[in-house]
């Protein structure tokens, strides 16, 4: 864990324990005087590596999870987002395949007419 990540984790543990004490991403960025892109990346990296039980949600913001329920709820939200992103990616690929089939059908039609 680098010094930036450590600073974020300690701050959340000391000042934003539990969802009831959550802080918005923007306010956390201002409070810690950290560039918003760096903050988002640092939090993401820590959570991915399992180095901080940092919860977040779209309503309340970031917080240090203090219960299994908070952790489980945040994990479920992340899994849900992942599923939606996976479905979106799959839909994008399916759409591309459909577009290719339409082009092939159009080429066949034009070849028969011409």
LINFENMO-V321752 format. One line per field, one symbol per residue. ss: DSSP state (h for helix, s for strand, l for the rest). psi: psi as a letter, one per 30 degrees, with the letter a starting at -180 (. if undefined). burial: # if it has 9 or more other ideal C-beta (glycine too) atoms within 8 Angstrom, else .. A space follows every 10 residues. Layout:
# LINFENMO-V321752
ss = ???
psi = ???
burial = ???
This chain:
# LINFENMO-V321752
ss = llhhhhhhhh hhhhhlslhh hlslhhhhhh hhlllhhhhh hhhhhhhhhl lllsssslll sssslllhhh hhhhhhhhhh hhhhhhhhhh hhhhhhhhhh hhhhhhhhhh hhhl
psi = kleeeeeeee eeeffhklff glkleeeeee efhkkeeeee eeeeeeeefh gkijlllfee bklkkgleee eeeeeeeeee eeeeeeeeee eeeeeeeeee eeeeeeeeee eee.
burial = ...######. ##...####. #####.###. .#.#.#.### .##.###... .#.####... #####....# #.##..#... .......... .......... .......... ....
